[in-house]
């Protein structure tokens, strides 16, 4: 499956070599699947899966006034840094520092909230500046019950749920690469967002795939993530 989207995943070649089938979402190419149905890949991901979400929208803002500026636009952000805050519309705001936030879209990948924030910014003299995270940072998601165990081979932070609960953030090293890790579970399925410099995309993808082999993990597409999200919503009666 080929697409004519303007944006391609940073690790496009490595993904293609792994059997990825691509589709278009908005202006970007996303990995739809790796040859199996979303249901089958979601089932595998409950144990251990790796998804590349780099094609999805995201943004960030930095500066002493950044958190206040975001709050003025309706985002609910607590006082604690290295903590993520879920919004009513599914957007995830990761407060990385007193003056820095990373914003991820809802699980559907809908760009409306991201586009609204990017469009609202203007240089009015306040200390708040946009950070183009979509251009600069890869976005992977580690899914499943064995995700923390697998990550222990590559990262010194204890990512088990009892030590690293839902919505925790670690700014650390994974396979000698600086990575922002955000726990964002999908219902009962443990899930971690990994964001790192885009130049490390192919290297980090291969490191994660190699580390997964011991646990029978496999790459999965965006369809599997959506399927897990829909199942979690059904379980909660949303």
Backbone torsions as a table, in degrees:
resi	resn	phi	psi	omega
1	UNK	NA	121.5	179.6
2	UNK	-112.6	158.8	-179.8
3	UNK	-135.8	162.0	177.5
4	UNK	-109.8	22.0	-178.6
5	UNK	-63.9	152.9	-178.8
6	UNK	-71.8	-33.6	-176.9
7	UNK	-106.4	137.3	174.8
8	UNK	-118.8	153.9	176.1
9	UNK	-57.1	144.6	-179.7
10	UNK	-59.9	-34.0	-179.2
11	UNK	-101.4	37.2	-173.0
12	UNK	-52.3	-46.7	-176.8
13	UNK	-65.5	-43.5	178.7
14	UNK	-63.6	-37.9	178.1
15	UNK	-66.2	-44.3	178.7
16	UNK	-62.1	-41.1	178.6
17	UNK	-62.3	-28.1	-179.9
18	UNK	-85.3	-0.4	176.7
19	UNK	97.0	18.8	-178.4
20	UNK	-65.6	142.5	169.6
21	UNK	-111.4	129.9	-170.7
22	UNK	-103.9	152.6	175.8
23	UNK	-141.4	173.0	-179.3
24	UNK	-107.4	134.2	173.1
25	UNK	-131.6	110.8	-175.4
26	UNK	62.9	-124.7	-178.5
27	UNK	-97.4	13.7	-171.6
28	UNK	-129.2	156.7	170.3
29	UNK	-89.2	131.3	175.9
30	UNK	-124.0	158.0	175.7
31	UNK	-82.1	112.5	179.1
32	UNK	-73.3	-47.1	-178.8
33	UNK	-167.0	177.9	176.0
34	UNK	-116.9	37.0	173.9
35	UNK	99.6	-5.4	178.0
36	UNK	-113.6	170.1	178.4
37	UNK	-71.9	156.5	175.6
38	UNK	-56.3	-36.5	179.7
39	UNK	-63.0	-45.7	-179.0
40	UNK	-66.5	-41.9	179.8
41	UNK	-69.6	-34.9	176.9
42	UNK	-65.0	-39.8	178.0
43	UNK	-61.5	-44.2	178.2
44	UNK	-64.5	-38.0	-176.8
45	UNK	-68.4	-21.3	177.2
46	UNK	-64.3	-25.7	173.2
47	UNK	-88.5	-57.3	176.7
48	UNK	-167.6	119.7	177.6
49	UNK	-141.2	158.7	178.3
50	UNK	-132.2	122.2	179.7
51	UNK	-116.8	141.3	172.7
52	UNK	-98.0	114.4	179.7
53	UNK	-109.0	19.5	-172.3
54	UNK	-62.3	-21.2	179.3
55	UNK	-77.8	-13.2	-176.9
56	UNK	-78.6	155.2	-179.9
57	UNK	-69.5	153.5	174.0
58	UNK	-169.1	162.8	179.8
59	UNK	-155.3	-179.7	178.1
60	UNK	-158.7	162.0	178.0
61	UNK	-141.7	141.9	-179.4
62	UNK	-132.0	159.1	177.2
63	UNK	125.0	158.7	-176.9
64	UNK	-59.0	-27.4	-178.5
65	UNK	-100.3	5.3	-171.9
66	UNK	-63.0	-47.4	-177.3
67	UNK	-64.5	-41.9	178.2
68	UNK	-63.6	-40.5	-179.8
69	UNK	-62.7	-42.1	178.1
70	UNK	-66.8	-39.7	178.8
71	UNK	-62.5	-36.9	178.0
72	UNK	-63.4	-22.1	178.9
73	UNK	-98.8	19.3	169.8
74	UNK	93.1	1.8	179.5
75	UNK	-81.9	137.2	-179.7
76	UNK	-95.1	109.5	-175.9
77	UNK	-129.8	123.5	179.9
78	UNK	-76.0	-179.2	-176.2
79	UNK	-83.0	-13.1	-173.6
80	UNK	-88.9	128.2	173.8
81	UNK	-84.4	166.8	-173.3
82	UNK	55.4	44.9	179.2
83	UNK	-147.3	140.0	178.1
84	UNK	-101.6	150.6	-176.6
85	UNK	-130.3	116.5	178.6
86	UNK	-79.6	138.7	177.7
87	UNK	-100.5	163.5	-178.0
88	UNK	-60.8	-29.1	-178.9
89	UNK	-89.6	6.5	177.9
90	UNK	94.6	-9.7	176.2
91	UNK	-64.0	144.4	177.8
92	UNK	-115.2	122.6	177.3
93	UNK	-105.9	117.3	178.6
94	UNK	-101.0	111.4	178.4
95	UNK	-85.4	105.0	-175.2
96	UNK	-86.5	-22.3	-177.6
97	UNK	-164.5	169.1	178.3
98	UNK	-56.8	-23.8	-179.4
99	UNK	-124.7	31.8	-179.4
100	UNK	-152.4	135.1	177.1
101	UNK	-139.7	143.6	174.4
102	UNK	-112.3	132.8	-176.8
103	UNK	-119.2	123.1	177.4
104	UNK	-107.0	147.8	-177.3
105	UNK	-74.2	172.7	174.4
106	UNK	-63.9	165.3	-176.1
107	UNK	-57.1	-22.5	177.8
108	UNK	-71.4	-17.0	-175.9
109	UNK	83.7	5.5	-179.8
110	UNK	-58.9	132.6	-172.6
111	UNK	-94.1	0.6	-171.7
112	UNK	-55.5	-49.4	-177.4
113	UNK	-65.2	-39.7	178.9
114	UNK	-65.7	-45.4	179.2
115	UNK	-61.2	-38.5	-179.1
116	UNK	-64.1	-43.5	-179.8
117	UNK	-66.6	-46.1	-180.0
118	UNK	-61.9	-37.8	-179.3
119	UNK	-73.6	-23.1	-177.5
120	UNK	-80.6	-22.4	-175.1
121	UNK	-71.6	139.2	171.1
122	UNK	-148.9	152.5	-178.1
123	UNK	-79.9	91.3	-177.4
124	UNK	-107.9	14.8	178.2
125	UNK	95.0	-11.4	178.0
126	UNK	-77.5	156.1	-179.7
127	UNK	-86.0	74.7	178.2
128	UNK	-149.0	120.7	-175.1
129	UNK	-132.4	139.0	178.4
130	UNK	-71.6	146.5	176.5
131	UNK	-122.6	115.0	-174.0
132	UNK	-76.0	71.8	-176.0
133	UNK	-59.9	-29.1	179.8
134	UNK	-66.5	-31.2	179.6
135	UNK	-83.8	-28.2	-169.8
136	UNK	-104.3	-21.5	-170.4
137	UNK	-127.1	130.3	169.6
138	UNK	-66.2	162.5	178.2
139	UNK	-142.0	107.8	175.1
140	UNK	-111.9	158.0	175.7
141	UNK	-132.3	122.6	176.5
142	UNK	-95.6	125.2	-173.6
143	UNK	-120.7	148.4	168.5
144	UNK	111.9	164.4	-175.3
145	UNK	-62.8	-25.6	-176.1
146	UNK	-103.0	11.2	-178.1
147	UNK	-61.5	-46.1	-179.0
148	UNK	-65.8	-37.4	179.0
149	UNK	-64.2	-43.1	177.6
150	UNK	-64.6	-43.0	-177.6
151	UNK	-64.8	-24.6	179.2
152	UNK	-62.4	-21.0	177.6
153	UNK	-74.4	-19.5	-172.3
154	UNK	-120.0	-14.3	-170.2
155	UNK	-139.0	139.8	-177.8
156	UNK	-82.6	-8.1	179.8
157	UNK	-83.7	135.7	175.9
158	UNK	-75.5	107.7	-174.8
159	UNK	-100.4	11.9	176.1
160	UNK	-65.6	144.2	-174.8
161	UNK	-52.7	-33.7	-178.5
162	UNK	-69.6	-25.5	178.9
163	UNK	-101.5	-23.6	-175.0
164	UNK	-134.6	74.9	-173.0
165	UNK	-70.1	172.5	-179.3
166	UNK	-51.7	135.3	178.4
167	UNK	77.3	8.5	173.0
168	UNK	-75.1	155.4	177.6
169	UNK	-130.4	138.0	171.0
170	UNK	-128.2	130.0	172.7
171	UNK	-105.2	104.5	-164.2
172	UNK	-147.4	-163.5	179.7
173	UNK	-116.6	133.2	174.9
174	UNK	-127.0	119.4	-177.2
175	UNK	52.0	43.5	178.9
176	UNK	62.9	24.8	178.0
177	UNK	-122.5	134.4	178.3
178	UNK	-68.5	124.7	-174.0
179	UNK	-137.6	139.9	168.0
180	UNK	-93.8	121.8	179.5
181	UNK	-111.8	128.1	179.9
182	UNK	-126.1	122.3	173.4
183	UNK	-80.1	125.8	-179.7
184	UNK	-145.8	80.6	-174.1
185	UNK	-65.4	149.4	176.9
186	UNK	-106.1	92.4	-173.5
187	UNK	61.0	-123.5	180.0
188	UNK	-86.6	-1.4	-178.3
189	UNK	-92.4	114.1	176.3
190	UNK	-59.7	140.3	-178.1
191	UNK	-150.3	139.8	-179.5
192	UNK	-125.8	132.3	168.4
193	UNK	-88.9	137.0	174.0
194	UNK	-122.3	123.0	177.4
195	UNK	-124.7	130.5	-176.7
196	UNK	-151.1	169.7	179.9
197	UNK	-55.1	133.4	-175.9
198	UNK	-60.7	-25.6	179.6
199	UNK	-64.4	-19.4	-179.1
200	UNK	-94.3	7.3	-169.5
201	UNK	-57.9	-55.6	-176.7
202	UNK	-65.8	-41.5	179.9
203	UNK	-61.4	-49.2	-176.9
204	UNK	-68.0	-37.6	176.9
205	UNK	-57.9	-48.0	-178.0
206	UNK	-66.3	-37.6	177.1
207	UNK	-61.7	-43.8	-179.4
208	UNK	-67.7	-43.0	178.5
209	UNK	-61.5	-42.3	179.2
210	UNK	-63.7	-43.3	-179.1
211	UNK	-66.4	-25.9	-177.8
212	UNK	-75.8	-20.9	-171.0
213	UNK	-59.4	-37.5	-179.2
214	UNK	-61.2	-24.2	-175.3
215	UNK	-110.7	15.4	-179.6
216	UNK	58.6	31.8	176.7
217	UNK	-76.7	164.7	-179.3
218	UNK	-152.5	155.5	174.5
219	UNK	-71.0	145.3	178.9
220	UNK	-134.6	158.9	-178.2
221	UNK	-93.6	176.7	178.6
222	UNK	-62.1	-29.4	177.5
223	UNK	-60.2	-37.4	178.6
224	UNK	-67.0	-40.5	178.6
225	UNK	-63.5	-42.7	178.1
226	UNK	-63.9	-38.4	179.5
227	UNK	-65.1	-43.9	177.2
228	UNK	-61.0	-41.3	179.6
229	UNK	-63.7	-43.3	179.6
230	UNK	-65.0	-41.4	177.8
231	UNK	-61.5	-41.7	179.9
232	UNK	-64.8	-40.5	178.6
233	UNK	-64.6	-40.3	178.9
234	UNK	-64.2	-39.6	-179.5
235	UNK	-63.7	-37.2	-179.6
236	UNK	-84.2	-7.7	-178.9
237	UNK	74.0	26.0	-179.0
238	UNK	-78.9	NA	NA
